[in-house]
Amino acid sequence: MTTETISAPRYLTYVPLTDLTPAPRNPKRHELELLIGSIRMHSLVEVPVADERTQCILHGHGRREALIEMQARGMSVPGGVVLDEDGGWLVPVLRGWSSKSDAEAEALAIKLNRLPGEGGWDPREFTAVLEDLATNATELFDSLAISADEMDKLFGQIDPETLPGGGREGEPPRLHLPADGHGDGLNPDDDGRAPHSTCPACGHMFTTGR
């Protein structure tokens, strides 16, 4: 009985950070400090994706920039990254996909960045998660970098009457348009404390400091 070796169509391999070639055009902007903070806190979790045809990365330009900056600042090697014999940083890269043209490569690069966020958030579930983080894990909540404006917009989508204990608890949540008068708005107080938002579900005050 013979054993046949099957090559995986997608595979993870470690590549020198200096060998990660960015795409010739990449319209995506990056908040470098937030990426560095996330990698330091959670390690490198989402890995760059390579295009075998061009030998450039399709996805992961921001993480590449963040890692280069971390290395330049002399920061410690984050989890998920390993050292080679000379002390260089080796980064995991997803390989095995090849584009048919530059147009396809650029289209996929946009989709990999854009499509995951297109579904939006369930406002009640999202608020519940944020409340738990703000109450029990302040550092993790702060690392999300959600502004008071964003919090108010989220709370403005929730009809308190459909929340547990509300008069229409069994009904689906009503989504309000930003201009319909719901939500508490941005409220820096007279003492100069940080802006805060109040959850209509539980009255929890989120202080964002942003």
N, CA, C and O of each residue as an XYZ file, in Angstrom:
840
protein
N       0.837     -1.191      0.000
C       0.000      0.000      0.000
C       0.880      1.253      0.000
O       1.732      1.414      0.874
N       0.681      2.109     -0.946
C       1.502      3.308     -1.058
C       0.764      4.516     -0.500
O      -0.462      4.599     -0.572
N       1.518      5.436      0.049
C       0.950      6.668      0.583
C       1.274      7.809     -0.373
O       2.439      8.062     -0.676
N       0.255      8.484     -0.838
C       0.438      9.580     -1.773
C       0.451     10.907     -1.012
O      -0.436     11.187     -0.206
N       1.453     11.696     -1.280
C       1.560     12.995     -0.641
C       0.744     14.020     -1.420
O       0.928     14.181     -2.626
N      -0.142     14.701     -0.740
C      -0.993     15.699     -1.368
C      -0.505     17.086     -0.982
O      -0.371     17.399      0.201
N      -0.247     17.897     -1.965
C       0.177     19.267     -1.689
C      -1.036     20.113     -1.339
O      -2.015     20.149     -2.084
N      -0.966     20.787     -0.209
C      -2.082     21.627      0.213
C      -2.201     22.825     -0.720
O      -1.198     23.466     -1.035
N      -3.419     23.132     -1.165
C      -3.590     24.292     -2.052
C      -3.284     25.615     -1.354
O      -2.901     26.583     -2.012
N      -3.445     25.669     -0.055
C      -3.075     26.832      0.741
C      -2.214     26.336      1.886
O      -2.524     25.318      2.506
N      -1.153     27.038      2.165
C      -0.263     26.593      3.240
C       0.389     27.804      3.895
O       0.508     28.873      3.297
N       0.801     27.606      5.129
C       1.434     28.665      5.909
C       2.931     28.411      5.950
O       3.375     27.302      6.244
N       3.696     29.433      5.656
C       5.150     29.304      5.724
C       5.726     30.579      6.327
O       5.109     31.642      6.271
N       6.911     30.456      6.902
C       7.563     31.611      7.516
C       8.543     32.243      6.539
O       9.380     31.562      5.945
N       8.425     33.551      6.385
C       9.190     34.317      5.407
C       9.896     35.461      6.128
O       9.314     36.054      7.036
N      11.143     35.791      5.750
C      11.799     36.950      6.360
C      10.967     38.219      6.163
O      10.461     38.479      5.072
N      10.835     38.992      7.219
C      10.063     40.228      7.139
C      10.573     41.118      6.013
O       9.786     41.784      5.340
N      11.873     41.129      5.808
C      12.471     41.961      4.762
C      12.127     41.467      3.359
O      12.314     42.197      2.385
N      11.624     40.228      3.243
C      11.271     39.673      1.934
C       9.801     39.883      1.583
O       9.378     39.532      0.482
N       9.018     40.448      2.497
C       7.613     40.705      2.199
C       7.520     41.915      1.268
O       7.775     43.048      1.675
N       7.154     41.657      0.029
C       7.100     42.734     -0.969
C       5.692     43.292     -1.048
O       4.755     42.546     -1.332
N       5.516     44.582     -0.804
C       4.166     45.158     -0.894
C       3.703     45.243     -2.341
O       4.517     45.260     -3.263
N       2.402     45.294     -2.529
C       1.843     45.457     -3.872
C       2.236     46.832     -4.415
O       2.406     47.775     -3.642
N       2.380     46.954     -5.739
C       2.743     48.253     -6.325
C       1.754     49.357     -5.974
O       2.143     50.510     -5.785
N       0.459     48.997     -5.886
C      -0.557     49.979     -5.501
C      -1.377     49.409     -4.354
O      -1.895     48.294     -4.431
N      -1.483     50.189     -3.301
C      -2.289     49.765     -2.157
C      -3.009     50.979     -1.584
O      -2.407     51.751     -0.838
N      -4.284     51.166     -1.915
C      -5.011     52.367     -1.479
C      -5.438     52.347     -0.018
O      -5.948     53.351      0.479
N      -5.247     51.239      0.683
C      -5.699     51.134      2.074
C      -4.779     51.920      3.000
O      -3.557     51.778      2.945
N      -5.372     52.742      3.840
C      -4.619     53.465      4.852
C      -4.583     52.668      6.142
O      -5.424     51.795      6.361
N      -3.612     52.963      6.998
C      -3.444     52.189      8.224
C      -3.194     53.103      9.416
O      -2.490     54.107      9.307
N      -3.779     52.743     10.551
C      -3.483     53.392     11.823
C      -2.355     52.598     12.468
O      -2.594     51.647     13.212
N      -1.125     53.001     12.174
C       0.039     52.197     12.527
C       0.146     51.948     14.030
O       0.434     50.829     14.454
N      -0.084     52.986     14.838
C       0.060     52.810     16.289
C      -0.973     51.835     16.846
O      -0.675     51.072     17.764
N      -2.192     51.860     16.289
C      -3.210     50.912     16.739
C      -2.824     49.484     16.365
O      -3.034     48.556     17.145
N      -2.262     49.311     15.174
C      -1.820     47.985     14.760
C      -0.683     47.485     15.640
O      -0.664     46.322     16.043
N       0.262     48.370     15.935
C       1.373     47.983     16.805
C       0.844     47.596     18.184
O       1.265     46.591     18.758
N      -0.078     48.398     18.710
C      -0.656     48.078     20.016
C      -1.377     46.753     20.017
O      -1.281     45.995     20.982
N      -2.106     46.458     18.940
C      -2.834     45.196     18.856
C      -1.886     44.009     18.782
O      -2.113     42.988     19.431
N      -0.826     44.142     17.994
C       0.140     43.046     17.876
C       0.857     42.814     19.203
O       1.116     41.673     19.584
N       1.173     43.894     19.898
C       1.840     43.745     21.195
C       0.916     43.080     22.212
O       1.362     42.288     23.042
N      -0.361     43.404     22.142
C      -1.313     42.886     23.119
C      -1.718     41.439     22.827
O      -1.818     40.621     23.742
N      -1.949     41.128     21.553
C      -2.520     39.816     21.201
C      -1.588     38.927     20.393
O      -1.931     37.778     20.115
N      -0.431     39.422     20.013
C       0.510     38.771     19.103
C       0.027     38.916     17.661
O      -1.031     39.497     17.419
N       0.791     38.392     16.705
C       0.389     38.450     15.306
C      -0.587     37.304     15.048
O      -0.204     36.134     15.064
N      -1.848     37.650     14.811
C      -2.896     36.638     14.649
C      -3.331     36.519     13.194
O      -3.416     35.417     12.653
N      -3.608     37.662     12.562
C      -4.020     37.656     11.160
C      -2.769     37.794     10.295
O      -2.027     38.768     10.423
N      -2.536     36.825      9.421
C      -1.264     36.781      8.703
C      -1.400     37.372      7.300
O      -2.490     37.363      6.729
N      -0.293     37.891      6.737
C      -0.317     38.388      5.363
C      -0.645     37.267      4.377
O      -0.406     36.089      4.643
N      -1.196     37.667      3.238
C      -1.552     36.731      2.173
C      -0.732     37.072      0.942
O      -0.682     38.231      0.530
N      -0.086     36.070      0.351
C       0.785     36.300     -0.797
C       0.099     35.918     -2.107
O      -0.798     35.076     -2.134
N       0.536     36.548     -3.177
C       0.112     36.213     -4.539
C       1.299     35.537     -5.218
O       2.340     36.161     -5.425
N       1.140     34.267     -5.562
C       2.255     33.516     -6.137
C       2.673     34.054     -7.505
O       3.837     33.929     -7.887
N       1.750     34.643     -8.236
C       2.086     35.153     -9.569
C       2.997     36.373     -9.483
O       3.988     36.471    -10.207
N       2.656     37.292     -8.599
C       3.419     38.542     -8.503
C       4.512     38.485     -7.439
O       5.434     39.300     -7.451
N       4.409     37.522     -6.518
C       5.314     37.427     -5.375
C       5.212     38.656     -4.461
O       6.155     38.991     -3.744
N       4.055     39.317     -4.503
C       3.762     40.432     -3.609
C       2.669     40.002     -2.637
O       1.974     39.015     -2.876
N       2.519     40.736     -1.551
C       1.420     40.426     -0.642
C       0.159     41.147     -1.102
O       0.203     42.285     -1.571
N      -0.966     40.451     -0.953
C      -2.279     41.015     -1.285
C      -2.906     41.689     -0.072
O      -3.619     42.686     -0.188
N      -2.627     41.132      1.064
C      -3.299     41.506      2.308
C      -2.268     41.473      3.415
O      -1.462     40.546      3.482
N      -2.280     42.467      4.281
C      -1.335     42.486      5.388
C      -0.303     43.591      5.297
O       0.715     43.545      5.988
N      -0.554     44.602      4.439
C       0.395     45.695      4.309
C       0.561     46.460      5.628
O       1.672     46.838      5.999
N      -0.544     46.681      6.322
C      -0.463     47.394      7.590
C       0.318     46.623      8.635
O       1.118     47.202      9.370
N       0.092     45.324      8.703
C       0.836     44.504      9.665
C       2.318     44.453      9.294
O       3.182     44.441     10.171
N       2.607     44.425      8.007
C       4.015     44.479      7.568
C       4.656     45.778      8.047
O       5.743     45.754      8.626
N       3.995     46.911      7.812
C       4.535     48.198      8.243
C       4.698     48.248      9.761
O       5.695     48.756     10.273
N       3.707     47.716     10.470
C       3.760     47.730     11.931
C       4.949     46.906     12.439
O       5.655     47.333     13.352
N       5.164     45.748     11.860
C       6.269     44.888     12.298
C       7.619     45.523     11.985
O       8.546     45.451     12.792
N       7.728     46.144     10.815
C       8.979     46.825     10.469
C       9.269     47.939     11.474
O      10.407     48.110     11.910
N       8.228     48.698     11.839
C       8.392     49.780     12.799
C       8.736     49.231     14.184
O       9.578     49.799     14.880
N       8.100     48.143     14.587
C       8.395     47.539     15.881
C       9.849     47.082     15.943
O      10.531     47.280     16.948
N      10.308     46.475     14.870
C      11.691     46.018     14.823
C      12.648     47.211     14.867
O      13.667     47.164     15.556
N      12.323     48.284     14.131
C      13.174     49.476     14.116
C      13.246     50.135     15.488
O      14.269     50.719     15.842
N      12.164     50.045     16.263
C      12.148     50.643     17.601
C      12.813     49.750     18.646
O      12.943     50.139     19.806
N      13.227     48.574     18.241
C      13.863     47.657     19.180
C      12.897     46.962     20.109
O      13.282     46.511     21.187
N      11.640     46.871     19.698
C      10.647     46.177     20.520
C      10.900     44.671     20.496
O      11.544     44.148     19.586
N      10.385     43.997     21.502
C      10.558     42.556     21.583
C       9.778     41.863     20.468
O       8.792     42.391     19.954
N      10.237     40.691     20.115
C       9.595     39.923     19.051
C       8.202     39.511     19.510
O       8.070     38.857     20.545
N       7.163     39.877     18.767
C       5.806     39.511     19.196
C       5.518     38.033     18.964
O       6.177     37.382     18.153
N       4.539     37.515     19.675
C       4.106     36.143     19.448
C       3.657     35.961     18.007
O       3.083     36.870     17.409
N       3.920     34.788     17.454
C       3.568     34.518     16.063
C       4.707     34.799     15.111
O       4.693     34.338     13.970
N       5.710     35.564     15.575
C       6.905     35.859     14.780
C       8.080     35.127     15.423
O       8.195     35.096     16.648
N       8.952     34.540     14.605
C      10.109     33.811     15.136
C      11.391     34.423     14.586
O      11.367     35.163     13.602
N      12.498     34.107     15.225
C      13.798     34.623     14.817
C      14.545     33.600     13.985
O      14.482     32.400     14.252
N      15.262     34.088     12.961
C      16.141     33.185     12.215
C      17.502     33.151     12.903
O      17.674     33.749     13.965
N      18.462     32.464     12.311
C      19.765     32.295     12.948
C      20.505     33.612     13.135
O      21.349     33.738     14.022
N      20.184     34.592     12.295
C      20.878     35.883     12.373
C      20.090     36.932     13.159
O      20.476     38.100     13.202
N      18.995     36.514     13.773
C      18.185     37.437     14.552
C      17.144     38.179     13.737
O      16.487     39.082     14.254
N      16.978     37.814     12.470
C      15.956     38.440     11.649
C      14.578     37.921     11.997
O      14.438     36.806     12.500
N      13.563     38.720     11.735
C      12.190     38.340     12.048
C      11.595     37.543     10.897
O      11.648     37.958      9.739
N      11.030     36.396     11.236
C      10.342     35.547     10.263
C       8.838     35.639     10.518
O       8.373     35.442     11.641
N       8.096     35.940      9.468
C       6.659     36.211      9.588
C       5.857     35.124      8.887
O       6.198     34.742      7.767
N       4.793     34.612      9.520
C       3.953     33.608      8.843
C       3.175     34.254      7.703
O       2.610     35.336      7.862
N       3.149     33.592      6.564
C       2.462     34.102      5.380
C       1.616     32.984      4.786
O       2.069     31.846      4.673
N       0.377     33.317      4.405
C      -0.485     32.352      3.730
C      -0.142     32.359      2.247
O      -0.172     33.404      1.596
N       0.186     31.173      1.715
C       0.606     31.084      0.324
C      -0.243     30.045     -0.414
O      -1.016     29.303      0.192
N      -0.075     30.016     -1.730
C      -0.753     29.006     -2.536
C      -1.795     29.564     -3.489
O      -2.335     28.819     -4.307
N      -2.099     30.877     -3.404
C      -3.081     31.464     -4.321
C      -2.347     32.285     -5.363
O      -1.382     32.983     -5.051
N      -2.808     32.199     -6.604
C      -2.163     32.935     -7.690
C      -3.211     33.688     -8.496
O      -4.214     33.112     -8.918
N      -2.974     34.975     -8.707
C      -3.906     35.779     -9.502
C      -3.707     35.514    -10.986
O      -2.646     35.063    -11.418
N      -4.749     35.804    -11.755
C      -4.672     35.654    -13.207
C      -4.198     36.933    -13.876
O      -3.715     36.903    -15.008
N      -4.332     38.046    -13.188
C      -3.961     39.337    -13.756
C      -3.766     40.337    -12.633
O      -4.160     40.087    -11.494
N      -3.148     41.486    -12.960
C      -3.000     42.545    -11.967
C      -4.364     43.053    -11.493
O      -4.542     43.400    -10.325
N      -5.323     43.088    -12.424
C      -6.666     43.563    -12.069
C      -7.302     42.645    -11.035
O      -7.909     43.119    -10.075
N      -7.168     41.335    -11.223
C      -7.745     40.403    -10.252
C      -7.048     40.531     -8.905
O      -7.701     40.480     -7.863
N      -5.736     40.697     -8.915
C      -4.991     40.836     -7.663
C      -5.462     42.061     -6.889
O      -5.646     42.000     -5.673
N      -5.658     43.179     -7.596
C      -6.082     44.397     -6.918
C      -7.526     44.306     -6.440
O      -7.872     44.836     -5.384
N      -8.366     43.632     -7.222
C      -9.761     43.459     -6.806
C      -9.842     42.620     -5.535
O     -10.587     42.957     -4.615
N      -9.077     41.526     -5.480
C      -9.102     40.677     -4.286
C      -8.526     41.415     -3.089
O      -9.031     41.278     -1.975
N      -7.478     42.195     -3.305
C      -6.892     42.955     -2.198
C      -7.926     43.900     -1.585
O      -7.987     44.047     -0.365
N      -8.729     44.532     -2.421
C      -9.780     45.415     -1.918
C     -10.838     44.609     -1.165
O     -11.284     45.019     -0.093
N     -11.240     43.463     -1.722
C     -12.256     42.641     -1.063
C     -11.788     42.149      0.296
O     -12.569     42.141      1.248
N     -10.530     41.740      0.407
C     -10.023     41.226      1.675
C     -10.059     42.299      2.768
O     -10.205     41.984      3.949
N      -9.927     43.557      2.368
C      -9.990     44.648      3.339
C     -11.410     45.137      3.574
O     -11.760     45.510      4.694
N     -12.237     45.138      2.520
C     -13.535     45.814      2.579
C     -14.686     44.917      3.010
O     -15.514     45.324      3.825
N     -14.748     43.709      2.475
C     -15.938     42.877      2.675
C     -16.180     42.452      4.124
O     -17.339     42.397      4.535
N     -15.138     42.145      4.930
C     -15.426     41.715      6.303
C     -16.228     42.718      7.119
O     -16.959     42.323      8.027
N     -16.109     44.005      6.816
C     -16.840     45.004      7.586
C     -18.178     45.395      7.012
O     -18.891     46.202      7.607
N     -18.546     44.832      5.845
C     -19.758     45.254      5.170
C     -21.038     44.840      5.898
O     -22.072     45.487      5.733
N     -20.985     43.785      6.693
C     -22.184     43.329      7.391
C     -22.588     44.213      8.550
O     -23.717     44.133      9.034
N     -21.668     45.063      9.002
C     -21.971     45.931     10.133
C     -22.023     45.145     11.441
O     -21.493     44.038     11.536
N     -22.669     45.735     12.443
C     -22.758     45.132     13.776
C     -24.216     45.050     14.202
O     -25.023     45.914     13.861
N     -24.542     44.005     14.947
C     -25.830     43.953     15.614
C     -25.733     44.910     16.800
O     -24.949     44.660     17.715
N     -26.510     46.004     16.814
C     -26.294     47.041     17.826
C     -26.454     46.560     19.266
O     -25.698     46.971     20.146
N     -27.436     45.690     19.509
C     -27.646     45.250     20.896
C     -26.540     44.297     21.338
O     -26.024     44.416     22.449
N     -26.174     43.348     20.468
C     -25.106     42.409     20.823
C     -23.789     43.150     21.002
O     -23.042     42.885     21.944
N     -23.510     44.084     20.090
C     -22.271     44.837     20.143
C     -22.196     45.661     21.425
O     -21.158     45.706     22.085
N     -23.308     46.312     21.771
C     -23.351     47.108     22.993
C     -23.116     46.242     24.223
O     -22.411     46.648     25.146
N     -23.707     45.044     24.238
C     -23.539     44.142     25.386
C     -22.077     43.730     25.540
O     -21.553     43.696     26.654
N     -21.423     43.419     24.427
C     -20.004     43.035     24.474
C     -19.158     44.208     24.955
O     -18.273     44.039     25.794
N     -19.433     45.408     24.416
C     -18.663     46.582     24.812
C     -18.847     46.898     26.296
O     -17.899     47.289     26.977
N     -20.074     46.725     26.792
C     -20.322     46.982     28.214
C     -19.524     46.024     29.088
O     -18.938     46.429     30.093
N     -19.504     44.740     28.696
C     -18.731     43.756     29.463
C     -17.244     44.115     29.474
O     -16.580     44.030     30.508
N     -16.732     44.519     28.307
C     -15.320     44.883     28.233
C     -15.035     46.140     29.053
O     -14.056     46.192     29.796
N     -15.891     47.148     28.915
C     -15.679     48.396     29.642
C     -15.747     48.188     31.150
O     -15.067     48.882     31.907
N     -16.565     47.234     31.587
C     -16.738     46.981     33.015
C     -15.656     46.067     33.576
O     -15.151     46.294     34.676
N     -15.303     45.034     32.816
C     -14.440     43.985     33.356
C     -13.031     43.950     32.782
O     -12.152     43.298     33.346
N     -12.803     44.640     31.673
C     -11.482     44.603     31.032
C     -11.218     45.959     30.375
O     -11.232     46.087     29.151
N     -10.978     46.959     31.212
C     -10.861     48.333     30.724
C      -9.759     48.482     29.688
O      -9.940     49.184     28.693
N      -8.625     47.839     29.903
C      -7.509     47.971     28.962
C      -7.891     47.447     27.585
O      -7.541     48.043     26.567
N      -8.617     46.322     27.558
C      -9.054     45.768     26.279
C     -10.082     46.678     25.619
O     -10.054     46.867     24.403
N     -10.994     47.247     26.416
C     -11.976     48.175     25.856
C     -11.278     49.386     25.253
O     -11.608     49.803     24.143
N     -10.322     49.952     25.969
C      -9.605     51.123     25.465
C      -8.846     50.802     24.184
O      -8.714     51.652     23.303
N      -8.346     49.568     24.083
C      -7.561     49.196     22.903
C      -8.403     49.138     21.638
O      -7.857     49.115     20.535
N      -9.736     49.114     21.782
C     -10.608     49.109     20.607
C     -10.632     50.465     19.919
O     -10.998     50.561     18.748
N     -10.246     51.506     20.634
C     -10.165     52.868     20.085
C     -11.491     53.319     19.478
O     -11.517     53.901     18.393
N     -12.591     53.050     20.180
C     -13.907     53.479     19.715
C     -14.185     54.868     20.276
O     -14.152     55.068     21.491
N     -14.455     55.811     19.410
C     -14.666     57.192     19.845
C     -16.048     57.366     20.472
O     -16.933     56.530     20.294
N     -16.219     58.457     21.204
C     -17.525     58.771     21.798
C     -18.570     58.955     20.707
O     -19.730     58.579     20.876
N     -18.156     59.531     19.599
C     -19.065     59.725     18.459
C     -19.602     58.388     17.960
O     -20.798     58.247     17.703
N     -18.712     57.414     17.826
C     -19.122     56.086     17.362
C     -20.052     55.422     18.366
O     -21.023     54.770     17.982
N     -19.759     55.586     19.650
C     -20.604     55.006     20.686
C     -22.001     55.597     20.625
O     -22.992     54.872     20.719
N     -22.084     56.911     20.470
C     -23.393     57.567     20.410
C     -24.182     57.115     19.187
O     -25.396     56.926     19.261
N     -23.500     56.944     18.076
C     -24.158     56.477     16.858
C     -24.705     55.068     17.060
O     -25.804     54.748     16.606
N     -23.926     54.227     17.746
C     -24.367     52.867     18.041
C     -25.582     52.888     18.954
O     -26.568     52.202     18.686
N     -25.524     53.673     20.039
C     -26.635     53.720     20.977
C     -27.884     54.298     20.333
O     -29.002     53.952     20.712
N     -27.690     55.186     19.349
C     -28.826     55.776     18.664
C     -29.594     54.789     17.815
O     -30.693     55.099     17.354
N     -29.044     53.606     17.595
C     -29.719     52.576     16.810
C     -30.589     51.657     17.664
O     -31.316     50.815     17.138
N     -30.509     51.824     18.979
C     -31.201     50.899     19.874
C     -32.465     51.536     20.425
O     -32.429     52.646     20.956
N     -33.571     50.839     20.300
C     -34.825     51.279     20.908
C     -34.897     50.646     22.302
O     -35.054     49.429     22.402
N     -34.787     51.435     23.382
C     -34.787     50.875     24.733
C     -36.021     50.037     25.038
O     -35.950     49.128     25.865
N     -37.169     50.322     24.382
C     -38.398     49.595     24.661
C     -38.314     48.125     24.229
O     -39.089     47.299     24.712
N     -37.398     47.795     23.339
C     -37.284     46.402     22.884
C     -36.207     45.643     23.654
O     -35.969     44.466     23.384
N     -35.556     46.301     24.608
C     -34.535     45.643     25.406
C     -35.186     44.882     26.558
O     -36.349     45.130     26.879
N     -34.452     43.955     27.187
C     -35.026     43.211     28.318
C     -35.621     44.149     29.356
O     -34.959     45.075     29.826
N     -36.879     43.898     29.709
C     -37.569     44.746     30.667
C     -38.318     45.885     30.028
O     -39.051     46.601     30.710
N     -38.152     46.072     28.728
C     -38.834     47.153     28.034
C     -40.273     46.781     27.711
O     -40.661     45.617     27.808
N     -41.058     47.778     27.327
C     -42.478     47.556     27.054
C     -42.744     46.692     25.843
O     -43.798     46.062     25.757
N     -41.798     46.644     24.888
C     -41.982     45.827     23.689
C     -40.823     44.848     23.564
O     -40.218     44.705     22.502
N     -40.529     44.181     24.670
C     -39.340     43.328     24.745
C     -39.321     42.252     23.668
O     -38.252     41.908     23.163
N     -40.485     41.713     23.307
C     -40.518     40.615     22.343
C     -40.337     41.036     20.906
O     -40.166     40.187     20.032
N     -40.370     42.322     20.641
C     -40.253     42.808     19.271
C     -38.791     42.900     18.842
O     -37.895     43.026     19.677
N     -38.562     42.837     17.531
C     -37.190     43.049     17.047
C     -36.747     44.457     17.385
O     -37.581     45.349     17.539
N     -35.411     44.676     17.507
C     -34.939     46.024     17.823
C     -35.242     46.981     16.693
O     -35.101     46.637     15.520
N     -35.661     48.185     17.048
C     -35.882     49.216     16.044
C     -34.587     49.975     15.830
O     -33.899     50.319     16.790
N     -34.257     50.234     14.593
C     -33.059     50.985     14.282
C     -33.457     52.420     13.961
O     -34.273     52.658     13.070
N     -32.887     53.363     14.677
C     -33.206     54.769     14.490
C     -32.191     55.410     13.561
O     -31.012     55.058     13.578
N     -32.644     56.332     12.767
C     -31.725     57.130     11.976
C     -31.032     58.117     12.904
O     -31.613     58.533     13.907
N     -29.778     58.503     12.578
C     -29.035     59.387     13.486
C     -29.747     60.688     13.800
O     -29.512     61.261     14.864
N     -30.627     61.190     12.903
C     -31.241     62.498     13.111
C     -32.622     62.421     13.735
O     -33.344     63.418     13.731
N     -33.022     61.257     14.280
C     -34.397     61.147     14.760
C     -34.558     61.514     16.228
O     -35.641     61.369     16.796
N     -33.473     61.992     16.845
C     -33.601     62.505     18.211
C     -33.281     61.501     19.282
O     -33.377     61.827     20.465
N     -32.897     60.268     18.915
C     -32.575     59.272     19.936
C     -31.087     59.305     20.221
O     -30.296     59.774     19.402
N     -30.716     58.813     21.371
C     -29.309     58.772     21.742
C     -28.974     59.976     22.612
O     -29.669     60.992     22.581
N     -27.897     59.850     23.391
C     -27.549     60.876     24.354
C     -26.616     61.940     23.802
O     -26.535     63.041     24.347
N     -25.917     61.620     22.732
C     -24.994     62.593     22.167
C     -23.689     62.643     22.937
O     -23.527     61.969     23.954
N     -22.762     63.447     22.442
C     -21.458     63.596     23.047
C     -21.573     64.587     24.195
O     -22.024     65.718     24.009
N     -21.158     64.151     25.396
C     -21.432     64.980     26.567
C     -20.174     65.227     27.406
O     -20.031     64.624     28.469
N     -19.261     66.094     26.961
C     -18.179     66.471     27.870
C     -18.765     67.342     28.972
O     -19.474     68.302     28.672
N     -18.495     67.039     30.224
C     -19.139     67.812     31.285
C     -18.370     69.097     31.575
O     -17.305     69.341     31.008
N     -18.931     69.916     32.473
C     -18.369     71.238     32.728
C     -17.036     71.186     33.450
O     -16.304     72.176     33.466
N     -16.705     70.036     34.056
C     -15.445     69.925     34.779
C     -14.303     69.490     33.876
O     -13.181     69.314     34.350
N     -14.562     69.312     32.585
C     -13.511     68.940     31.666
C     -13.198     67.463     31.638
O     -12.156     67.061     31.121
N     -14.080     66.649     32.184
C     -13.838     65.213     32.134
C     -14.016     64.699     30.718
O     -14.563     65.391     29.859
N     -13.549     63.476     30.479
C     -13.560     62.922     29.129
C     -14.984     62.778     28.611
O     -15.905     62.587     29.405
N     -15.189     62.863     27.293
C     -16.511     62.643     26.714
C     -17.025     61.257     27.092
O     -16.249     60.312     27.230
N     -18.320     61.152     27.253
C     -18.884     59.860     27.603
C     -20.183     59.639     26.848
O     -20.802     60.574     26.342
N     -20.578     58.369     26.786
C     -21.837     57.964     26.169
C     -22.547     57.051     27.145
O     -21.904     56.292     27.869
N     -23.871     57.118     27.170
C     -24.648     56.301     28.095
C     -25.469     55.287     27.323
O     -26.205     55.641     26.402
N     -25.338     54.023     27.705
C     -26.063     52.941     27.037
C     -27.541     52.993     27.416
O     -27.870     53.038     28.601
N     -28.440     52.987     26.424
C     -29.870     53.007     26.745
C     -30.362     51.680     27.302
O     -31.470     51.604     27.833
N     -29.550     50.634     27.186
C     -29.958     49.317     27.673
C     -29.840     49.214     29.179
O     -30.698     48.632     29.842
N     -28.757     49.789     29.720
C     -28.492     49.559     31.136
C     -28.072     50.815     31.877
O     -27.920     50.792     33.098
N     -27.881     51.912     31.153
C     -27.442     53.134     31.797
C     -25.957     53.199     32.041
O     -25.477     54.145     32.665
N     -25.195     52.191     31.551
C     -23.742     52.196     31.756
C     -23.133     53.379     31.007
O     -23.464     53.625     29.847
N     -22.237     54.112     31.680
C     -21.581     55.253     31.066
C     -20.225     54.814     30.529
O     -19.368     54.373     31.295
N     -20.027     54.930     29.226
C     -18.770     54.602     28.594
C     -17.934     55.872     28.472
O     -18.353     56.820     27.807
N     -16.778     55.908     29.092
C     -15.868     57.034     28.968
C     -14.770     56.630     28.005
O     -13.977     55.734     28.293
N     -14.728     57.299     26.855
C     -13.780     56.897     25.820
C     -12.474     57.669     25.888
O     -11.422     57.143     25.526
N     -12.532     58.909     26.347
C     -11.321     59.696     26.397
C     -10.832     60.114     25.038
O      -9.690     60.550     24.888
N     -11.710     59.981     24.018
C     -11.307     60.335     22.654
C     -12.292     61.340     22.100
O     -12.148     61.781     20.959
